[in-house]
Every structure is written in C-alpha cells, then in structure tokens.
C-alpha cells in the first residue's frame, strides 16, 4: 500500500513523524521504532506502506521535491529560459546546502533507485529547456529531456563530491560555475 491508497492518513503520519525526527535529531537517529512511536502507529502498519527506512526517507524526498517544483514554477514566471536555468541551479544548490548531511545518504543509495521515481524538479527542468529551444534561447542539437537529465546529473555529481569531501568547498559557488559552463555550451 502506498500514498495513493491512504484513506486513513497513516502514510502522511509517517512522513510527518520522520520529518520531526530528522529536524530534531538528524538522519542517524531515525529508526523505524522512533518513527512508529512518533506517528502513534504500530510497526506492522509501517511495513504496509514502506519496506524500510530508506523508502520512507525517499518518500519524504519526493514530497519535498513536489513542493519545491511548485515553488519554483511560481518564481520563474517572466524570466528567460537561460535565467530560469540559473535560478533553478542556485535554488538547487541552496536546498542541498541546507539539507541535513545524513539525508544525502538516501539520495546516493543505489539500492533504493529513488532517482527513477517521479521527479518534479527534473520535469520542470525539461520544460525550461524545451521552452528555451522553442524560443531560440537554447541550442536544439540535443533534445530538451536529454539536456535536463545531463544537467541534473552534473549537479548531482557535484553534490556527491561535496558530500564525499565533507562539504570542503563552497557548493553554491561550484554549482554556479558549472551552470555557466553548461549554459555557455548550450545557450544560443
């Protein structure tokens, strides 16, 4: 059972519980037992919705990304496609900079394949590149969906390096430079 079959609100209670624990105690202290206690639900109920901690955290990430995509859509109105890409990358850098360090472990856990699920931020980026190609602002020798995937892969790679190197460089500055190089290659 997943969020789309959630008449009791249990799924949302689990998401709220993990959010509270993450904010108060950090990633390392998230346990299924604590989440169930915070949600006021039994572990058996938890496993009807999630296979484990990483799936729960992945679901929370999905919710966050949907909210962020909606926020960005409103903020991007009236900007050129190139300006939208820069705004997107700055926002993406900031949201990762501010994230709980342990939460990036979920982002880079290959077993969960969270990145193969719905991706509202990627969809938004695809729309930005498609509009840019239609308006003549972005070169069209590579399809918009491919450009979006490539760009997001490069940003995620940068974030991964930043995490592995214990946040030893300025993530926002690095992503700004990457965006300039990328757009220099693909902007008209």
N, C-alpha and C positions, 0 to 999 in steps of 0.2 A: 504494500500500500504506500502511496506517495502523496504529495501535496494536492494533486488533482482529485483525490478521493479522501477528503479530510473534513467530513461534516462535523466532527467533534471538536475540531480546533487543536487536536493533540500535536499535530505537525508544527503548527505555529508556536505552541507552548514550548516544544523542544528547541525551536530556533531562538525564542526569547531567552530561554534558560542558558543556552550556550553563549549567547551574546553577553548576558550578565556576568557569567563566569569569565569569559575572555577579557571583558573590560575590568573586572575586579581582581582577577588572579593570574591572568595570562594563559597562553596556549598550553604550557607544560602542565598546568593544573586542571585542565579539562579532562574529566573522566566521565564515562557513561553513568556511573553511580551518582556523581555530583549533578549531572545534567538531569537525571531522573528525579532526584530529590528536589532540585530547584523547580522543576516542572510540576512536581507533585504527581508523578506518574510512575508506574512500575516498569522495570527493565524489559519485561515481556512486551509491553506496549511500545517501548522504544524500538525493539527489533522488528516490529510490524512496519515501521517507517524507514528505518536506516539499518544498514548492515554493520555499521560501526562508527567510531569517532570521525574518521576522515570523510565518510559520506555525509555525516551531519555538518561538518565544517564546510564541505563542498556545497551543500545546500544553502548554507548561510552566505557563502561567497556568491552563489547565483542570485540570491535575493539582493545582496549589496550591489551587484553589477546591474541588475534591472533598475534599481533606484538611481544609480549613478548615470545610466544611459538616459533616463528620463530627465534628470537634472541637466545633463549636457545638451540635450536636444533644445531645451529652452534657452540656454546660454549661447548657443551657436547661431541663433537667428540673426540674419543681417551681415554675417561675416562671409568673406570669400572662402572658397574651398581650401586654399593654402592657409589662410588664417585659422580655419577650423581645425586643420591638422595640427598646427602649433598649439592651439588652445587645448585640444584633446591630449596631446603629448604632455603638456605642462600639468594638466589635471591628473593624468595617469601617473606621472612621476610623484606628484604630491600625495595622491591617495596611497601609493605604495610606500612612500617615505613615512607616512603617518601610521601605517599598519603595524599591528603587533608583530614583532620579529618572528615569533614562532608560527604565525599564521602563514607565512610564506612556505613553510614546510608542506602545507596542504597543496599550495599552488604547484609545487615541484615534485609531488609524489606521483610517480608514473603509474602506480597500480590503480589509482582512482580514476584516471582519464577524465578529470573534471573539465579539461580544456576541450573535450569532444562533445560536451553538452551544449545546450543553448548558450549563446554568447551575445547578449545585447550590445556590449561595447564593440565587439567585432562587427556586428550588423550595422551599427551606427557608423563605424569607420568605413565600411564598404559603401554605404550611402554617400559619405563625404567624397570618397574617391570617384564614385560613379557620377555624382553631380559635377565634380571638377573636370572630369573627362567630357561630359556633355557640354559644359560651359567653356571648354578650351583652356582651362587652367592647369590641367594635369595631363601629361602625355598618355596616349591610349595604346601604346605598343604592348602593354601588359594589362590584362583585364582588371577591373576595379576590385573584384573579390580577391584576386591573387595579390594585388598591391596591399590590400588591407591585411591579409594573412602575413605577408612578408614583413610589413611594418610592425605589426604586433609581435611577431616572432623576434624581431630585433629588439624591441622594447623589453620583452620578457627575458631575453638573453642578457640584456644589460642589468635587469633587476636580479637575475640569478647570480651574475658575477658580483653584484653589490652585496648580496646575502652571503655568498661563499667567502667574500673578502671582509666579512664582518662590518659592513657599512663603512668601509675605509675611504670611500670617495664620495663626492657630492653627487647624489643620484639625479637631482633636478638639473644640475649643470650638464652632466653627461647625456641625459636624455634630450636636452635642448640641442646639444651639438649633434647628436645622432639624427634628430629631426631635420636640422639644417642640411646635413649631408644627404639624407634621404630625399628631401624636397628639392635640393639642388639637382639631383639626378632625375626627378620625375615631374617637376613643375615646368610649365611652358614658359 
